[in-house]
């Protein structure tokens, strides 16, 4: 992943965007410190997201904490 300074990124944004469209990624820096990442846009895969949610729900139905609740565990953890 290439690094590019903020001033250079601003000056050459159209050129950078063309390269990003081709799959390149850039870290934009200010005073040699990373501040942003310029990456290709990725469409959300709603089917994949829905499958992950369904998988978590299925896991939740099959696994139980018994008589414990998350709130009770949090409260007990705070006591120490």
C-alpha positions in Angstrom: 0.0 0.0 0.0 1.5 3.3 -1.0 1.6 6.4 1.2 0.8 9.8 -0.1 0.9 13.2 1.6 -2.3 15.1 2.2 -1.1 18.0 0.0 -0.2 15.7 -2.9 -3.5 13.8 -2.5 -5.4 17.0 -2.8 -3.4 18.2 -5.7 -3.6 14.9 -7.6 -7.0 13.5 -6.5 -8.4 12.7 -9.9 -5.2 10.7 -10.8 -5.3 8.9 -7.4 -9.0 8.1 -7.9 -8.3 6.4 -11.3 -5.6 4.3 -9.7 -8.0 3.4 -6.8 -10.6 2.3 -9.4 -7.9 -0.1 -10.7 -7.6 -1.6 -7.3 -4.7 0.3 -5.7 -4.9 1.5 -2.1 -3.3 4.5 -0.5 -2.6 5.7 3.0 -2.9 9.5 3.2 -0.5 11.0 5.7 -0.1 14.4 7.3 3.3 15.2 8.7 4.3 11.5 8.0 1.4 10.3 10.3 -1.3 8.1 8.7 -4.7 9.9 8.8 -6.8 8.1 6.2 -7.0 5.2 3.8 -8.2 5.6 0.2 -9.5 2.2 -1.0 -11.8 0.9 -3.7 -15.5 1.1 -2.9 -17.1 -2.2 -2.2 -20.8 -2.8 -2.5 -22.5 -4.3 0.5 -23.4 -7.9 0.0 -26.8 -8.0 1.6 -27.2 -11.8 1.1 -24.0 -12.4 3.0 -24.9 -10.1 5.8 -28.4 -11.7 6.1 -26.7 -15.2 6.2 -24.3 -14.1 9.0 -27.2 -12.7 11.0 -29.2 -15.9 10.5 -26.2 -17.9 11.6 -25.8 -15.9 14.8 -29.5 -16.4 15.6 -29.2 -20.1 15.0 -26.1 -20.2 17.3 -28.0 -18.3 19.9 -30.9 -20.8 19.9 -28.5 -23.8 20.4 -26.3 -22.2 23.0 -27.5 -21.0 26.4 -26.0 -19.4 29.4 -28.4 -21.4 31.6 -29.6 -19.2 34.5 -26.9 -16.6 33.9 -27.6 -13.4 32.3 -25.2 -11.1 30.5 -26.2 -8.3 32.9 -25.4 -10.4 35.9 -22.0 -11.4 34.5 -21.2 -7.8 33.8 -22.2 -6.7 37.3 -20.1 -9.5 38.9 -17.1 -8.6 36.8 -17.3 -5.0 37.9 -17.0 -6.0 41.6 -13.4 -7.2 41.1 
